[in-house]
Amino acid sequence: MYSKLVVSLAEHPQYFDDVMEWCYREFWEGPRTDNFELKEFLSEHLRKNKIPCSLVALCDGRPVGSVHLMGREHDINPFFPCLSGLYVLPGYRKLGFGSMLIENALERARTNGFSNVYLAADESITYYVSRGWTVIAPDEQSELYIISRPSRIPFFPANPNMLH
């Protein structure tokens, strides 16, 4: 059995280089990007208990995945905070690390006062919808869909009169 844990990159900066490598390789790399831009971007995630933040999944103390919770990036974007860059090393997929990262990001959003979390999804949309996310709009600037999930799914109905 694996020992699974999710930690904040702000509280465990020793994983910064691992997260930066995954982000660059999977999401950032391109003809006009460099490590400096990404390092600057991720450095903003090192403030404790704040958004933006990055979370890291550990398996037996080894970093195996990460996810980012973004704040308001542009004044015109009404969808924030936004989940971004979910990544799990190939050998650790389908073991629950992705779900753990997402749930921890949702909890971080809730503790920071946000009732919903958003993300822009492409072909991965089925993964998120099967985990309780709802498609709310197509993204007009790309071929993505904006999807949403409450940061906490209530156990009881919002209206107590519904119980009678």
C-alpha positions in Angstrom: 0.0 0.0 0.0 1.2 3.5 -0.9 1.5 6.4 1.5 -0.4 9.2 -0.2 -0.3 12.8 0.8 -1.0 16.2 -0.8 1.1 19.2 0.3 1.3 22.9 -0.6 4.3 23.9 -2.7 4.5 27.0 -0.6 5.1 24.9 2.5 7.4 22.4 0.7 9.5 24.4 -1.8 11.9 21.5 -2.2 9.5 20.2 -4.8 9.6 23.4 -6.9 12.0 22.1 -9.5 9.9 18.9 -10.0 6.7 20.9 -10.5 8.5 23.4 -12.8 9.8 20.6 -14.9 6.4 18.9 -15.2 4.7 22.2 -16.0 7.3 23.2 -18.6 7.2 19.8 -20.4 3.5 19.2 -20.3 1.9 22.7 -20.6 4.4 25.4 -21.1 7.1 24.3 -23.6 6.9 26.0 -27.0 8.9 28.1 -29.4 8.3 31.4 -27.4 8.6 30.2 -23.9 11.5 29.7 -21.5 12.1 28.5 -17.9 12.4 32.1 -16.6 8.7 32.9 -17.4 7.6 29.7 -15.8 9.8 30.2 -12.8 8.3 33.7 -12.3 4.8 32.3 -12.7 5.3 29.5 -10.2 7.1 31.8 -7.7 3.7 33.6 -7.2 2.4 30.3 -5.8 4.8 30.3 -2.9 2.7 32.4 -0.6 1.3 30.3 2.2 -2.5 29.8 2.4 -3.2 32.1 -0.6 -4.4 31.8 -4.1 -2.7 31.3 -6.5 -1.2 28.1 -5.1 0.3 24.9 -6.3 -0.3 21.5 -4.6 1.9 18.5 -4.9 0.9 14.8 -4.5 3.5 12.6 -2.7 3.7 8.9 -2.9 5.9 7.5 -0.1 7.5 10.9 0.2 8.2 11.2 -3.6 6.5 13.9 -5.7 4.3 12.3 -8.3 1.9 15.0 -9.4 0.7 18.6 -9.1 -2.2 21.0 -9.7 -2.5 24.7 -9.6 -5.3 26.9 -8.3 -5.2 30.3 -10.1 -6.7 33.6 -9.0 -8.1 36.3 -11.2 -5.7 36.6 -14.1 -7.5 39.1 -16.2 -10.1 41.7 -15.2 -12.4 40.5 -17.9 -12.4 36.8 -16.7 -15.4 36.2 -14.5 -14.3 32.5 -13.9 -12.0 32.3 -10.9 -10.4 30.7 -9.0 -9.5 28.3 -11.8 -8.0 24.8 -11.6 -5.0 24.4 -14.0 -2.3 22.1 -15.0 -3.3 18.8 -13.3 -0.5 16.4 -13.9 0.4 13.0 -12.5 3.5 11.0 -13.5 2.4 8.1 -15.9 3.3 5.3 -13.5 1.1 6.8 -10.8 -2.1 7.4 -12.8 -5.4 5.7 -11.9 -4.2 5.4 -8.3 -6.3 8.3 -7.0 -3.6 11.0 -7.0 -5.4 13.2 -9.5 -8.6 13.1 -7.5 -6.7 13.9 -4.3 -5.1 16.9 -5.9 -8.4 18.2 -7.2 -10.2 17.7 -3.8 -7.4 19.5 -2.0 -7.6 22.4 -4.5 -11.3 22.6 -3.9 -10.8 22.7 -0.2 -8.1 25.4 -0.5 -10.6 27.5 -2.6 -13.3 27.0 0.1 -11.1 28.1 2.9 -10.2 31.2 0.9 -13.9 32.1 0.6 -14.8 30.8 -2.8 -17.9 28.7 -3.3 -17.0 27.5 -6.9 -13.9 26.5 -8.8 -13.7 26.7 -12.6 -11.5 25.2 -15.3 -11.2 25.2 -19.0 -11.2 21.7 -20.4 -10.7 20.2 -23.8 -10.7 16.4 -24.5 -10.3 15.9 -20.7 -13.8 17.1 -20.1 -15.1 13.6 -19.5 -12.7 13.1 -16.7 -14.0 16.1 -14.9 -17.7 15.7 -15.6 -17.5 12.1 -14.2 -16.2 13.7 -11.0 -19.0 16.1 -10.4 -18.0 19.1 -12.6 -20.7 20.8 -14.7 -20.2 22.4 -18.2 -21.4 26.0 -17.9 -20.2 27.6 -21.2 -18.0 27.1 -24.2 -14.9 29.3 -24.1 -15.4 31.7 -27.0 -11.7 32.3 -27.4 -10.7 28.7 -27.9 -12.0 25.2 -28.4 -12.4 24.7 -24.7 -15.3 24.4 -22.4 -15.6 26.2 -19.1 -16.7 23.8 -16.3 -17.5 24.4 -12.7 -17.7 22.6 -9.4 -18.8 23.8 -6.0 -15.8 23.8 -3.6 -17.9 21.8 -1.2 -20.9 19.6 -2.1 -23.3 20.0 0.7 -24.5 16.9 2.5 -27.9 18.5 3.4 -30.1 20.4 0.9 -29.6 24.1 1.0 -33.3 24.6 2.0 -34.1 22.9 5.3 -37.8 22.9 4.4 -37.0 20.3 1.7 -36.5 17.7 4.4 -40.2 17.6 5.4 
